[in-house]
Amino acid sequence: MIRFLQLTRTPIEEAALTAGASASAEFGAVIRFSGVVRGREGEAVIRGIRYEAFEAMATHQFQKLFDEMSARWPAVGSVRLVHRLGFVAAGDASLWVEVSAPHRGEAFAACQWLIDSMKQVVPIWKHVEPLEPS
């Protein structure tokens, strides 16, 4: 399985990531997910979210998740994941994931499992930044 992981403090360039994908006749399904910071947290309007991470451990945990994904869905051909760190404004992407597989069922399942699992084990924390009162 081809793997790509990037923790970045710069905006996620989805068009460039999508253009950089290597097409393969083996994979009939390519699932792309973009997680965007909402403008509300509960009832509060927010400016954005500040993400911080223990980067070495986050990288290690992502690689373990990729290993487990490969074991659970051996047909998955590639996984690419980009996660923002630092401040991410409401409306901007904080997460981008791409999973390719021969069929949509396994691609969707693997992508959803990866996102759900990362929230449980990857040491990335979010701190909500409220909108400043005017």
PADO-302996 format. One line per 3 residues: for each residue x, y, z of N, C-alpha, C, CB. Coordinates in nm, 3 decimals. Glycine has a CB too. Example, Ala and Ser with C-alpha at 12.3 -4.5 7.8 and 13.67 -1.06 7.14 Angstrom:
2
1.319/-0.569/0.780/1.230/-0.450/0.780/1.320/-0.330/0.780/1.131/-0.447/0.905  1.285/-0.225/0.708/1.367/-0.106/0.714/1.290/0.003/0.787/1.408/-0.060/0.572
***
This chain:
134
0.085/-0.118/0.000/0.000/0.000/0.000/0.090/0.124/0.000/-0.097/0.000/0.123  0.060/0.216/-0.091/0.132/0.343/-0.097/0.078/0.432/0.013/0.116/0.411/-0.238  0.170/0.499/0.086/0.130/0.583/0.198/0.191/0.722/0.184/0.173/0.520/0.332
0.114/0.821/0.220/0.164/0.958/0.224/0.102/1.025/0.345/0.130/1.037/0.091  0.186/1.087/0.427/0.140/1.158/0.546/0.210/1.292/0.552/0.167/1.075/0.675  0.133/1.396/0.580/0.192/1.528/0.598/0.119/1.601/0.710/0.187/1.610/0.466
0.195/1.647/0.807/0.146/1.739/0.909/0.201/1.875/0.867/0.192/1.697/1.058  0.114/1.972/0.850/0.158/2.098/0.791/0.097/2.218/0.862/0.122/2.103/0.644  0.169/2.326/0.859/0.119/2.452/0.913/0.072/2.545/0.801/0.227/2.520/0.997
0.074/2.498/0.681/0.028/2.578/0.567/-0.107/2.525/0.519/0.132/2.575/0.451  -0.184/2.609/0.449/-0.315/2.564/0.400/-0.305/2.438/0.314/-0.382/2.675/0.320  -0.407/2.355/0.325/-0.415/2.233/0.245/-0.457/2.272/0.104/-0.515/2.130/0.309
-0.375/2.237/0.007/-0.402/2.269/-0.134/-0.466/2.146/-0.199/-0.269/2.309/-0.210  -0.599/2.137/-0.185/-0.671/2.019/-0.232/-0.655/1.998/-0.382/-0.817/2.031/-0.198  -0.660/2.105/-0.459/-0.647/2.091/-0.605/-0.511/2.032/-0.641/-0.666/2.227/-0.674
-0.406/2.078/-0.577/-0.272/2.025/-0.605/-0.261/1.880/-0.561/-0.165/2.110/-0.533  -0.319/1.846/-0.448/-0.316/1.707/-0.402/-0.391/1.615/-0.498/-0.375/1.695/-0.261  -0.506/1.660/-0.541/-0.587/1.580/-0.634/-0.515/1.566/-0.768/-0.726/1.645/-0.654
-0.456/1.675/-0.815/-0.382/1.669/-0.942/-0.260/1.580/-0.932/-0.340/1.810/-0.984  -0.203/1.570/-0.811/-0.083/1.489/-0.791/-0.111/1.341/-0.770/-0.008/1.540/-0.675  -0.237/1.303/-0.771/-0.273/1.162/-0.751/-0.228/1.081/-0.871/-0.425/1.146/-0.727
-0.180/0.961/-0.842/-0.142/0.873/-0.952/-0.259/0.781/-0.982/-0.013/0.791/-0.918  -0.312/0.791/-1.102/-0.424/0.707/-1.143/-0.375/0.565/-1.167/-0.492/0.764/-1.270  -0.463/0.471/-1.141/-0.429/0.331/-1.162/-0.554/0.258/-1.212/-0.374/0.265/-1.032
-0.536/0.175/-1.310/-0.647/0.096/-1.363/-0.691/-0.011/-1.264/-0.607/0.031/-1.495  -0.610/-0.035/-1.161/-0.645/-0.135/-1.059/-0.751/-0.087/-0.962/-0.522/-0.175/-0.981  -0.762/0.045/-0.947/-0.848/0.100/-0.842/-0.966/0.174/-0.901/-0.768/0.192/-0.752
-1.084/0.115/-0.884/-1.206/0.174/-0.937/-1.269/0.274/-0.843/-1.304/0.068/-0.968  -1.215/0.288/-0.721/-1.271/0.381/-0.625/-1.160/0.466/-0.564/-1.348/0.307/-0.514  -1.181/0.597/-0.568/-1.092/0.690/-0.500/-1.182/0.779/-0.415/-1.005/0.774/-0.603
-1.169/0.765/-0.285/-1.249/0.842/-0.191/-1.164/0.957/-0.140/-1.301/0.753/-0.073  -1.218/1.078/-0.149/-1.148/1.195/-0.095/-1.239/1.262/0.007/-1.108/1.297/-0.209  -1.182/1.290/0.123/-1.257/1.354/0.231/-1.184/1.480/0.273/-1.275/1.259/0.351
-1.260/1.586/0.288/-1.205/1.712/0.337/-1.280/1.750/0.463/-1.215/1.825/0.228  -1.207/1.764/0.573/-1.266/1.808/0.699/-1.245/1.958/0.713/-1.203/1.732/0.820  -1.355/2.032/0.724/-1.351/2.178/0.726/-1.392/2.227/0.865/-1.445/2.238/0.615
-1.322/2.327/0.915/-1.355/2.384/1.045/-1.489/2.457/1.034/-1.242/2.482/1.093  -1.582/2.416/1.120/-1.713/2.481/1.124/-1.701/2.617/1.191/-1.815/2.392/1.199  -1.795/2.706/1.165/-1.795/2.839/1.224/-1.862/2.845/1.360/-1.862/2.934/1.133
-1.906/2.730/1.408/-1.970/2.722/1.541/-1.915/2.603/1.617/-2.125/2.711/1.527  -1.904/2.621/1.744/-1.872/2.511/1.835/-1.983/2.514/1.938/-1.726/2.526/1.901  -2.077/2.419/1.926/-2.197/2.425/2.009/-2.278/2.547/1.967/-2.161/2.431/2.160
-2.310/2.631/2.063/-2.387/2.754/2.035/-2.297/2.873/2.003/-2.475/2.788/2.153  -2.167/2.859/2.028/-2.075/2.972/2.012/-2.025/2.985/1.869/-1.957/2.958/2.107  -2.023/3.108/1.820/-1.960/3.138/1.691/-1.811/3.145/1.718/-2.016/3.272/1.626
-1.732/3.080/1.632/-1.588/3.077/1.655/-1.511/3.135/1.537/-1.541/2.934/1.681  -1.390/3.177/1.567/-1.298/3.231/1.466/-1.230/3.116/1.392/-1.192/3.323/1.531  -1.200/3.009/1.468/-1.131/2.894/1.412/-1.083/2.803/1.522/-1.014/2.938/1.325
-0.994/2.712/1.485/-0.939/2.614/1.580/-0.788/2.614/1.566/-0.998/2.471/1.555  -0.721/2.608/1.680/-0.576/2.595/1.682/-0.545/2.448/1.714/-0.509/2.694/1.788  -0.472/2.382/1.622/-0.435/2.242/1.640/-0.290/2.234/1.687/-0.454/2.162/1.507
-0.267/2.152/1.788/-0.130/2.126/1.830/-0.113/1.974/1.838/-0.098/2.194/1.969  0.012/1.931/1.823/0.039/1.787/1.819/0.174/1.756/1.879/0.032/1.736/1.675  0.185/1.636/1.930/0.314/1.576/1.962/0.351/1.508/1.829/0.308/1.471/2.089
0.425/1.580/1.744/0.441/1.541/1.603/0.506/1.405/1.583/0.521/1.643/1.532  0.611/1.375/1.658/0.677/1.245/1.640/0.581/1.131/1.674/0.805/1.236/1.728  0.506/1.146/1.782/0.411/1.041/1.821/0.293/1.039/1.726/0.363/1.063/1.966
0.248/1.155/1.678/0.138/1.158/1.582/0.177/1.082/1.455/0.098/1.304/1.548  0.298/1.107/1.406/0.347/1.037/1.287/0.352/0.887/1.312/0.487/1.089/1.247  0.402/0.848/1.428/0.409/0.706/1.465/0.269/0.643/1.469/0.478/0.689/1.603
0.174/0.713/1.530/0.039/0.659/1.542/-0.029/0.650/1.406/-0.045/0.745/1.637  -0.008/0.749/1.320/-0.064/0.740/1.185/-0.008/0.619/1.111/-0.036/0.870/1.106  0.122/0.595/1.122/0.183/0.479/1.054/0.124/0.348/1.108/0.336/0.480/1.072
0.100/0.341/1.239/0.035/0.222/1.295/-0.106/0.205/1.239/0.030/0.231/1.449  -0.178/0.316/1.226/-0.312/0.307/1.167/-0.306/0.263/1.021/-0.384/0.443/1.178  -0.208/0.314/0.947/-0.192/0.270/0.808/-0.162/0.121/0.803/-0.080/0.351/0.738
-0.078/0.070/0.895/-0.049/-0.074/0.903/-0.177/-0.152/0.927/0.053/-0.103/1.015  -0.258/-0.105/1.023/-0.382/-0.176/1.054/-0.480/-0.169/0.938/-0.446/-0.119/1.182  -0.486/-0.054/0.871/-0.573/-0.041/0.754/-0.534/-0.143/0.648/-0.566/0.103/0.697
-0.404/-0.156/0.624/-0.356/-0.251/0.524/-0.393/-0.395/0.561/-0.204/-0.238/0.510  -0.389/-0.426/0.691/-0.426/-0.560/0.735/-0.577/-0.584/0.722/-0.382/-0.583/0.880  -0.657/-0.484/0.755/-0.803/-0.497/0.750/-0.856/-0.496/0.606/-0.869/-0.384/0.829
-0.795/-0.411/0.522/-0.839/-0.397/0.383/-0.717/-0.414/0.293/-0.907/-0.258/0.359  -0.672/-0.539/0.272/-0.550/-0.561/0.194/-0.558/-0.513/0.050/-0.516/-0.707/0.195  -0.678/-0.493/-0.002/-0.692/-0.446/-0.140/-0.672/-0.295/-0.153/-0.829/-0.484/-0.194
-0.673/-0.222/-0.041/-0.652/-0.077/-0.049/-0.514/-0.052/-0.109/-0.664/-0.010/0.092  -0.510/0.030/-0.212/-0.384/0.052/-0.284/-0.305/0.170/-0.234/-0.412/0.070/-0.427  -0.377/0.272/-0.182/-0.304/0.389/-0.133/-0.388/0.464/-0.032/-0.264/0.482/-0.248
-0.316/0.533/0.055/-0.377/0.625/0.150/-0.288/0.748/0.156/-0.395/0.560/0.292  -0.352/0.864/0.142/-0.280/0.991/0.157/-0.357/1.075/0.257/-0.264/1.066/0.018  -0.285/1.134/0.353/-0.349/1.209/0.459/-0.267/1.334/0.489/-0.366/1.122/0.586
-0.336/1.447/0.496/-0.274/1.574/0.531/-0.355/1.633/0.647/-0.268/1.674/0.408  -0.286/1.671/0.755/-0.352/1.732/0.870/-0.285/1.864/0.902/-0.349/1.638/0.994  -0.365/1.968/0.917/-0.313/2.100/0.952/-0.277/2.105/1.100/-0.416/2.209/0.919
-0.177/2.185/1.130/-0.141/2.221/1.266/-0.140/2.373/1.273/-0.002/2.161/1.308  -0.145/2.427/1.393/-0.152/2.571/1.408/-0.296/2.617/1.391/-0.061/2.641/1.307  -0.313/2.747/1.365/-0.447/2.805/1.353/-0.508/2.775/1.217/-0.443/2.956/1.377
-0.634/2.728/1.220/-0.711/2.703/1.098/-0.843/2.781/1.112/-0.737/2.548/1.075  -0.865/2.874/1.024/-0.985/2.959/1.030/-1.110/2.879/0.994/-0.970/3.078/0.935  -1.223/2.923/1.050/-1.351/2.864/1.014/-1.368/2.872/0.862/-1.469/2.937/1.088
-1.410/2.762/0.804/-1.428/2.755/0.659/-1.310/2.695/0.585/-1.455/2.890/0.605  -1.196/2.681/0.654/-1.077/2.622/0.592/-1.064/2.474/0.629/-0.949/2.699/0.635  -0.998/2.398/0.543/-0.979/2.255/0.567/-0.869/2.232/0.671/-0.943/2.183/0.436
-0.898/2.142/0.764/-0.798/2.101/0.863/-0.750/1.959/0.836/-0.856/2.112/1.005  -0.823/1.884/0.755/-0.790/1.745/0.727/-0.828/1.712/0.583/-0.863/1.649/0.826  -0.740/1.636/0.516/-0.768/1.587/0.381/-0.721/1.442/0.376/-0.699/1.676/0.270
-0.808/1.354/0.332/-0.775/1.211/0.325/-0.817/1.159/0.189/-0.846/1.131/0.438  -0.733/1.072/0.132/-0.766/1.004/0.007/-0.734/0.856/0.024/-0.689/1.066/-0.114  -0.829/0.772/-0.011/-0.810/0.626/-0.005/-0.852/0.570/-0.140/-0.894/0.561/0.112
-0.765/0.486/-0.199/-0.801/0.421/-0.325/-0.806/0.270/-0.305/-0.699/0.458/-0.437  -0.900/0.208/-0.372/-0.921/0.063/-0.361/-0.992/0.016/-0.487/-1.003/0.026/-0.232  -0.996/-0.115/-0.509/-1.064/-0.165/-0.628/-1.214/-0.133/-0.632/-1.046/-0.314/-0.637
-1.279/-0.130/-0.512/-1.424/-0.112/-0.505/-1.460/-0.007/-0.401/-1.494/-0.245/-0.472  -1.574/0.058/-0.422/-1.613/0.169/-0.334/-1.640/0.125/-0.190/-1.736/0.236/-0.389  -1.695/0.007/-0.170/-1.728/-0.037/-0.034/-1.607/-0.038/0.057/-1.790/-0.175/-0.037
-1.499/-0.099/0.010/-1.379/-0.105/0.094/-1.311/0.031/0.105/-1.280/-0.207/0.037  -1.319/0.113/0.000/-1.259/0.246/0.007/-1.333/0.334/0.108/-1.260/0.313/-0.133  -1.466/0.334/0.103/-1.544/0.412/0.200/-1.520/0.361/0.342/-1.694/0.406/0.166
-1.525/0.230/0.360/-1.508/0.172/0.494/-1.371/0.204/0.551/-1.528/0.020/0.489  -1.267/0.189/0.470/-1.131/0.216/0.517/-1.114/0.364/0.551/-1.028/0.173/0.411  -1.168/0.452/0.469/-1.156/0.596/0.494/-1.228/0.635/0.624/-1.213/0.676/0.374
-1.349/0.588/0.641/-1.424/0.622/0.762/-1.355/0.564/0.886/-1.568/0.571/0.753  -1.309/0.441/0.877/-1.239/0.379/0.990/-1.114/0.460/1.026/-1.200/0.233/0.957  -1.038/0.502/0.926/-0.917/0.579/0.951/-0.948/0.709/1.024/-0.845/0.608/0.819
-1.047/0.783/0.978/-1.081/0.910/1.041/-1.132/0.889/1.183/-1.187/0.984/0.958  -1.220/0.792/1.202/-1.270/0.763/1.337/-1.156/0.720/1.430/-1.377/0.653/1.332  -1.067/0.636/1.381/-0.957/0.584/1.463/-0.855/0.691/1.497/-0.888/0.470/1.392
-0.824/0.778/1.401/-0.723/0.882/1.430/-0.769/0.973/1.542/-0.695/0.965/1.304  -0.899/1.002/1.548/-0.951/1.088/1.653/-0.933/1.024/1.791/-1.099/1.119/1.628  -0.923/0.893/1.796/-0.907/0.822/1.923/-0.762/0.808/1.966/-0.970/0.685/1.913
-0.668/0.792/1.871/-0.532/0.754/1.912/-0.421/0.849/1.871/-0.501/0.624/1.856  -0.447/0.941/1.779/-0.340/1.030/1.733/-0.336/1.154/1.823/-0.361/1.071/1.583  -0.219/1.186/1.879/-0.210/1.300/1.972/-0.208/1.436/1.900/-0.085/1.286/2.057
-0.327/1.473/1.852/-0.350/1.605/1.795/-0.466/1.663/1.875/-0.380/1.600/1.638  -0.443/1.781/1.931/-0.543/1.844/2.016/-0.593/1.971/1.951/-0.487/1.874/2.155  -0.720/2.000/1.972/-0.774/2.123/1.915/-0.819/2.217/2.026/-0.892/2.092/1.820
-0.793/2.345/2.001/-0.830/2.450/2.095/-0.914/2.550/2.017/-0.704/2.518/2.160  -1.038/2.564/2.058/-1.132/2.654/1.990/-1.093/2.798/2.021/-1.278/2.625/2.034  -1.091/2.880/1.916/-1.066/3.024/1.933/-1.196/3.098/1.905/-0.951/3.074/1.838
-1.253/3.157/2.009/-1.382/3.225/1.991/-1.368/3.349/1.904/-1.442/3.264/2.127  -1.480/3.387/1.848/-1.485/3.511/1.771/-1.476/3.625/1.871/-1.617/3.522/1.685  -1.391/3.721/1.841/-1.373/3.835/1.932/-1.500/3.918/1.933/-1.250/3.923/1.889
-1.547/3.957/2.053/-1.666/4.042/2.056/-1.636/4.178/1.993/-1.715/4.061/2.202  -1.734/4.233/1.921/-1.710/4.361/1.853/-1.754/4.478/1.938/-1.781/4.365/1.720
***
